[in-house]
Structures are given as structure tokens and as C-alpha cells.
Amino acid sequence: MIQLEKIARSFTVGDQQVAALRGIDLRIAAGDYVSIMGPSGSGKSTLLNLIGLLDRPSSGTYRLDGGDVTALDDVQQARVRSEKIGFVFQSFHLVPRLTAAMNIELPMMLAGVPPEERKERVAKLVENYGLKDRADHRPDQLSGGQRQRVAIARATSMNPAVLLADEPTGNLDQATGKEVMALLENLVEQKVTLILVTHDPLLGGRAARQINMVDGQIVSETGRSG
């Protein structure tokens, strides 16, 4: 499903070139539960951004469902991202002025989903994620766990095949973090491909397949594709 070949990503910092990723080769099958671990600066978030089509590689090829998405223009990539990929971030990235329900609905509005279908999907999602009594609340009126549940509901509103989670429990207490991980892992049981970036080996160890990165390279891997 996801195939990276010789992926490199460099950034210009001042008058120097900094290599964030160096020759990444990686295959992830549909329905895999994968964690990407490593210290700060190892390139794990850069790799996640590339997989999520939020960034482009400096060189190499990225194929998603057999198609070369590195060759697509920005509009085409945005369409693929909308249809196939969902995102969950550490800092939630909710729109402050919108209610929980409106935040969940936003990707569907941008994708042109008809209003009646949007309404039905939002109602189902707020029910599934225990947000029914918080649907009309803005993010600043929600707890951290509730905000992350809104973020997960929003990320899954377009029924993506791939869900990317970047330190999804980083701003949560331990108990709430476990609840959030249970929600994410339930999606794996529904055959969603989950790719989790974390610096926490205990969290990363929950995945069926663990990839470790250092200095922009994959240095080890344990587990296997489901």
C-alpha cells in the first residue's frame, strides 16, 4: 500500500544543507499497525509528513496504492490526502472558533460531501467517540482527552485508509492517553493502517511492527506486517 524507495529530504539552514532523511526504503501493507520511534531530530516526524503528503522528498519515489504520488502536483496531492489519509497530532490542531461538531465536519465540507451526508456522519462520530454532550462546545470548553477524541473523529470523518498519529498522547495524562490509544487501536481492528510516531518505547511497543530511526535513517525494525 505504502512504498518508499530511496527517499531523501534535505533542508537549507543558513548556508548549510541538513539531511533530515537519508535513503529511506520502507513498505507498509494495508491494515498494518506501525510505530516509528527515535530521539528528537531522528527524522521520524519528517517521514510522517512525507507519508501524509504534507511535504515532498528531495529525491526518491513514494507510491501509494501503486501510484507514484511524488509525481502529482499540489492540487492532486491534496485530493489524495483528503480521500485516503487522516491525521492526529499532539496539539490537536482544532479550529478554536468552531464547535466540536463543526471541527469534525470541516474535512467533509472541504471535500464537497453533501450537507445531509455530513450531518449523518457527524452524528454517528460524536456518538461513537462519546462526544454527544460536547458536540456544541468549542475546544477551549473541552478537556484534553475530549479534544483528542474530536481530533480522531475529524481524522476519520472521510473514512481514510491510512491514519497518521504524531505523538497523539503527548499532551495527555497517562489514563487519558490509554483511552486515546484504545480508540486508535480499535481502528486497526477495522482494517485502518495506523502509523504512530512516538519517542516513548512503551507506547511504540504496542504496535505490531516497530521501526527505529537515528539521524534520518532506519536503523532497526522488529515485528512484521499483518
C-alpha positions in Angstrom: 0.0 0.0 0.0 2.8 2.4 1.0 6.1 2.0 -0.7 9.1 4.4 -0.2 12.2 3.9 -2.3 15.4 5.8 -1.6 13.6 8.7 0.0 15.8 11.7 1.0 14.8 15.0 2.4 17.2 17.9 2.9 16.6 21.4 4.3 18.7 24.6 3.9 19.6 26.1 7.3 21.6 29.3 6.8 24.2 28.4 4.3 24.2 24.7 5.1 22.3 21.7 3.8 20.8 19.5 6.6 19.8 15.9 5.7 16.6 15.0 7.6 16.1 11.7 5.8 18.7 9.6 4.1 17.8 6.9 1.7 14.6 5.6 3.3 13.3 2.3 1.9 10.0 1.2 3.5 6.9 -0.8 2.7 3.8 -0.7 4.8 0.9 -3.0 3.9 -2.8 -2.2 4.2 -4.0 -2.7 7.8 -0.5 -2.6 9.4 0.0 -1.1 12.8 3.4 0.5 12.7 5.3 2.7 15.2 8.2 4.9 14.2 10.5 5.7 17.1 13.7 7.6 17.7 15.2 10.5 19.5 14.4 14.1 18.8 15.8 15.1 15.4 15.9 11.5 14.1 13.6 12.3 11.2 10.5 10.5 12.3 8.1 13.4 12.0 9.6 14.4 8.7 9.0 10.9 7.5 5.4 11.0 8.7 4.8 14.3 6.9 6.1 12.9 3.7 3.9 9.8 4.0 1.0 12.2 4.7 1.8 14.3 1.6 2.3 17.4 3.8 5.9 17.6 2.4 7.8 16.4 -0.6 11.0 14.4 -0.7 14.2 15.9 -2.2 14.7 12.7 -4.1 13.3 9.2 -4.2 9.8 7.7 -5.0 6.7 7.4 -2.9 4.0 5.1 -4.2 0.6 4.9 -2.5 -1.7 2.1 -3.6 0.6 1.5 -6.6 0.5 5.1 -7.9 3.5 7.4 -7.8 2.3 10.3 -5.7 5.6 12.2 -5.8 4.8 13.0 -9.4 1.5 14.7 -8.5 1.0 18.4 -8.4 -0.2 20.1 -5.2 -3.9 20.0 -6.1 -3.7 16.3 -6.9 -1.8 15.5 -3.7 -4.4 17.4 -1.7 -7.1 15.3 -3.3 -5.3 12.1 -2.4 -4.7 13.3 1.1 -8.3 14.2 1.6 -9.6 10.8 0.3 -7.1 8.4 1.8 -5.2 9.9 4.8 -6.2 11.1 8.2 -4.1 13.0 10.8 -4.0 13.1 14.6 -1.5 15.5 16.2 -0.1 16.0 19.7 -1.5 19.5 19.9 -5.0 18.6 18.4 -5.0 21.3 15.7 -8.7 22.1 16.2 -10.2 25.4 15.0 -10.8 27.4 18.1 -13.9 29.2 17.0 -15.7 26.1 15.8 -17.7 23.7 17.9 -16.6 20.0 18.3 -19.2 19.0 15.7 -18.1 21.7 13.2 -14.5 20.7 13.6 -15.5 17.1 12.8 -17.5 18.3 9.8 -14.8 20.5 8.4 -12.9 17.9 6.2 -16.2 16.8 4.7 -17.1 20.4 3.8 -13.8 20.9 2.2 -14.2 17.7 0.2 -17.7 18.7 -1.0 -19.6 16.0 0.9 -23.4 16.8 0.6 -24.8 18.5 3.8 -27.2 15.7 4.6 -24.5 13.1 4.5 -22.2 15.3 6.6 -24.9 15.6 9.2 -25.4 11.9 9.4 -21.6 11.2 9.6 -21.1 13.8 12.3 -24.0 12.4 14.4 -22.5 8.9 14.1 -19.0 10.1 15.0 -20.0 12.1 18.1 -21.9 9.1 19.3 -19.1 6.6 18.6 -16.5 8.8 20.4 -18.6 9.7 23.4 -19.0 13.4 22.4 -22.7 13.7 22.2 -23.0 16.0 25.1 -20.0 18.0 23.9 -20.8 18.5 20.3 -21.8 22.1 20.7 -18.7 23.0 22.8 -15.7 24.9 21.5 -12.2 23.4 22.0 -11.5 25.7 25.0 -14.5 24.2 26.7 -13.2 20.6 26.4 -10.7 18.6 28.3 -7.5 17.4 26.6 -9.0 13.9 26.2 -12.2 15.3 24.7 -10.2 17.4 22.3 -8.2 14.4 21.1 -11.4 12.4 20.6 -12.7 15.3 18.5 -9.4 15.2 16.5 -9.7 11.5 16.0 -13.3 11.8 14.9 -12.3 14.5 12.5 -9.4 12.4 11.1 -11.8 9.5 10.4 -14.7 11.5 9.0 -13.6 10.8 5.4 -13.1 7.1 6.2 -9.3 7.2 5.4 -7.4 4.0 4.7 -4.3 5.4 6.5 -4.3 7.2 9.9 -1.1 9.1 10.9 -0.7 9.9 14.6 2.2 12.1 15.7 2.7 11.8 19.5 -1.1 11.6 20.0 -0.8 11.2 23.8 1.9 13.7 24.3 -0.4 16.4 25.9 -2.5 13.9 27.9 -2.2 12.3 31.3 -1.5 8.6 31.5 -5.1 7.4 32.0 -6.4 9.6 29.2 -3.6 8.6 26.9 -4.5 4.9 27.4 -8.1 5.8 26.4 -6.9 7.6 23.2 -4.6 4.7 22.3 -7.6 2.2 22.7 -9.6 4.3 20.3 -6.8 4.4 17.7 -6.1 0.6 18.1 -9.8 -0.1 17.6 -9.4 1.5 14.1 -6.7 -1.1 13.3 -9.3 -3.8 14.1 -11.4 -2.1 11.4 -8.5 -2.6 8.9 -7.3 1.0 9.0 -3.5 1.3 8.6 -2.1 3.1 11.7 1.3 4.7 11.6 2.3 6.1 15.0 5.3 8.4 15.7 6.5 8.5 19.3 9.6 8.8 21.3 8.1 6.6 24.0 9.3 3.0 23.6 6.4 1.7 25.8 3.9 3.4 23.5 5.7 2.3 20.4 6.0 -1.2 21.6 2.2 -1.6 21.4 2.5 -1.7 17.6 2.8 -5.0 15.7 5.7 -3.5 13.9 8.3 -1.1 15.3 10.7 1.0 13.2 13.6 2.8 14.9 15.3 5.8 13.4 18.5 7.6 14.1 20.0 10.6 12.1 17.5 10.3 9.3 17.9 6.6 8.7 16.0 3.4 9.7 18.5 1.5 11.9 16.3 -1.4 13.1 12.9 -3.0 12.7 11.0 -5.5 14.8 7.7 -7.3 14.2 6.2 -7.7 10.8 3.3 -6.8 8.6 0.0 -8.2 9.5 
